[in-house]
């Protein structure tokens, strides 16, 4: 599948609009990159804006009785992005698995650096754990997201674990997240597989400074900031996925390995030749990823809830 994957990435990159605003002052650069992201948003009529725990969320309901709720966090480096930009794939998730998708518009840096984003994510998760049965008719909760959303998923799950509420979460879908804010080797450009990517070390360094201003790399690796350096015991079943050309590949490999060593039920999908945002490059490899992820979702939705899953 690798030659086809390489061809799909090369062809797809030619169709994507140029992104980034290197050379501008911080606030001007952030504004331009947010505008670029906003220009790519495709909204669907099924998605409705709802405020949950003080956070604007996009809610997409399935047809028929919901099987569960999927709390989703979008990407954007904790600086850009909107839940609206994931309307189409989130609608697909709602339709395919019978899930209510709740995508949270958590606060962003530099206006709102750490811990504002995870604070918002935790607030929405707590609300769903307490009210999802009354609001949506189901107590089953999964959490997931892409890139910064993968980070948000891990950070929120660790907070729920520490407060004793993680038993109410059936699984974590961790898609090419950033789990080491001290900048892993691949973030610095030392990738095991060279190839085109949507990320680069300069961009990563910029968003890291926006989100965690003034901290050293060691300080950014504090466990409450960087999930890969936390105690990972007690997390629910987790599906990790990343491409080998992604500048965040080391983050996934580190966290998935440490989670496995901590006894977490881990499935790891590493896609050869694929960059960041790999799902936007259709090929047989991504079809295989879709199939594996779908099987994982089904397993989470058909297994009985873990003992002690009721909220304390």
N, C-alpha and C positions, 0 to 999 in steps of 0.2 A: 504493500500500500504506500510505501514511501515516495516513489516517483510521482504518483498521482497527488499525494499530499503536497509535495514541493511545487508542483505545477499549479495546484489550487491556490496556494498562498501567493505565488508570484502573480497570478492573474488577479486575485482578489485585491492585492495591494494597489494595483493600477487603478482600480475603481473607487478606492476610498479617498475622500477629500483630505487635503493636507491638514494636519493637526499640529498644535503646539505654537508657542509664541516666544521662542528664545530671544534674549536680548532686551526685552521690555522690563520695566520696573515691576516689582512683585504684584502690586494690586492691578496694574494694567494687564499684566500677563494672565492673572487669574480671571479677570473679566473677559478677556478675549477667548481663553480656553473654555470658559463656561458658555459663551455664545456659540462657539463651534460645536459643543456638545448638544446644546439646545436645538441647533439647526438640524440635527440628525434624528430628533425625536419623532416617532410615529405613534400617535395616540389611537386607542381603539374605543369604540362607544361602550363596550362592556365594562370598562374600568371607571369606577366612581371615586371621587375624592371624599375621604372621610377623616375626621380628626380622631385619633386614638391616643390617649394619655398625653394630649397636647402636641402631638406630632401629626403632620399631614401624611396620610397614607393613601395609596391607590389600592382599591379593593376590587377584585374580580371574582365573581361567584360562578360556580359550575352550574350546568344544567342538572337538575335533579338533586337528590339528597347529598350533601357534602360528606366525603369520607374523612376529611381532616382539614386542617389549616396549614398553609405554608407561609411562614413569615420570611419575607424576602428582603435582602439588602442589596442595593445596586452598587455598581463600581464607580470609579472616578477619582481614586487616589485620596479620598477623604477631603477633596478640595472641589471637585466638579461633579456633575452627574445629577440625575433626577430619577425617581422611580418610574416616571412616565416613559423613559427611554427603553424600558423593558416590558412595556405593555404587550407587545406581540408575543414574545416567548412566554411571558407569564400567563397570557390567555391560553396558550398551548398547554401549559402545565395544568391550568384549571380544567380544561376540557379533557385532557388525556387521563388524568388521575382522579378527577372528581374532587379537587381541592379548592377551598377558598384561598386565594392568594392575597396576602396583605403585604404590600411593598412600602417600606417606610422612608420618608424624606428626612432623614436624620440631619442634624446640623453639620456644617462643613467649616473647615479651616480656610483661610487664616483668621476669619472673624471669630470662629469658634473652634479653637484647637482642642487637643485631647484634654479632658475626657468627655467633651460634649457629645460627640457622636455615639460612643458606646452608652452614655447615660440615656440618650433617647432610645436606642435600640433595646436596652434593658427595660425601660418604662413600657414600651409597646409589648415586649414579650411577657412582662408581668401582667399587663392588662388582658392579654389573650389567655394566659393560663387561668386567670380568674373568671373571665367573662365569655370565652369562646363558646362554651356549651349553650349559654342562654342566647348569645348573639347569632351563632352560626349552626347550632345543633350538633356540635361535635367537640370532643375534648382532645382529639389527636392533634398534636402540633409537631411540625417539622420546621427547621430553620435552615436557610441557605442563601448563598449569594456569590457573586463573581468579583474577583480582584479585591478592591477595598471592601466589597460586600462579603467576600470570604473571610477577610479579617474581622469584620463586624460580627459575622456568625460565630467565629471562634471566641471573640472577646465577650460577647453576650452569653454564650454557653458557659464559659468559665465563671462568669458572675452568677449565673443561675445555679451552677454546681456549688459555688461557695455559700449561697444562701439556702441550699437544700431544696431548690425547685427544679433541678434538672431532670428529675424522674418523670416530669410531665412532658418531656421532649423525646420524640420517638427516633429522631435522626438528624444529622447535620450534613448538608450538601456543600462542601468546601471547594469552590472552583477557582483555581489559580490565584489563591489569596496571597496577601503580604502578611507574613507571620513573624518576620524579623525586621524591626524598624532600625536595627543597627546596621542594616545593609549587608545582606548575605553576599557571598562571592559572586553569584550570578547577577545580583543587583548592581554590583560594581563593574560588570562587564566580563567577568571570568566564568563564562558559561562552558559547560562540557560539550555543547553542540552549538556551533556558530550557525547563524542563519538570520533572515530578516525577522524583525519583531516590531510591534507597535510601541514598545517601551524602549528606553535607553537610560544609561546611568545618570545623565544630566537631569532628565525629567524626574527620575526617581529621587535624586538628591533634592530637587526643588520642592516636590510635594512633601517630602519628609520634613524639610525645614519649616514648611507652612504648618504642618500638623503638630510638630514637636519642636518649636523654636527654642534655640539656645541650648539644647541638650547635646551631650556627647553621645557617640555611638553606644558606649557602654551604658549610659543612663537610659538610652532608648531601648535597650534590651532588658529593662526591668520587667519582671513577669507580668505585672498588671498592664503593661503597654504592649509587649511583644508576646503573643500567645505561644510561640515555639519554645520560649524559655520558662513557661509556667509548668506547674505540676498538672499533668494531663489525666490523672486517674479519675475515673468516674464519669467520663464523657459518654454520651450515647453513641450508637453505631454511626460511623462517619465515612462518607465517600469523598475521597480527595482526587482531584484531576488537574493536570497541567501538561503543557507541551514542552518538549525538550529545548526549543529555541526561545522559550519565555524567559525574560530576565528575572522572573520570580520562581523559576523552577527549583532552586535550592531551598526556598522557603517551604514549599510543599514537601519535598523529600525529607527535610529535617523534621517538620512537624508530624508528618505521617509516620516516620520511623519512631519518634519519641512517643507518639500516641500508641502505637503497636506495643512498644516495650512497656507501657503503662497498663496494658491489658484492654485497651479500647478495641472494639470490633471495627477494623479498618479495611476498606477496599480502596486500592490505589490504582488509578488509570493514568499512565504516562504516555502521551501521544508523540511518537517520533515526528520530527520535522515541523511540529506545529508551534505557532507563536502565541503571544498573549491574545486574548479574545478569539481563541481558536475556533469557536463555534460559528463564526461568521465566514469561514472558509469551507464550504461544503465539499466533502469528499468521502470515500469509503471509510476512512479512519474515523471521521466524525460520525458517520452512521453507526459504526461499531460502538463509539462512546455513547451515543443516544440509547442504543440497545442495553448497554451495561447499566447506565444510569436509570433507565426505565425499570429494569429488573430490580434495582436497589430500591427505588421508590415503592414498587409493588410489595417488596418484602417488608418494608417499614409499615405499610398500611394494612397488611394482612396478618402480621404477627400480633399476638395478644400484648397489651401494654405491660411494661415492666412492673414488677412488684414495687409497691410504694409510689406509683405514678401520680396518685392523688396529691394535690397541692397541700402543703402543710399550712 
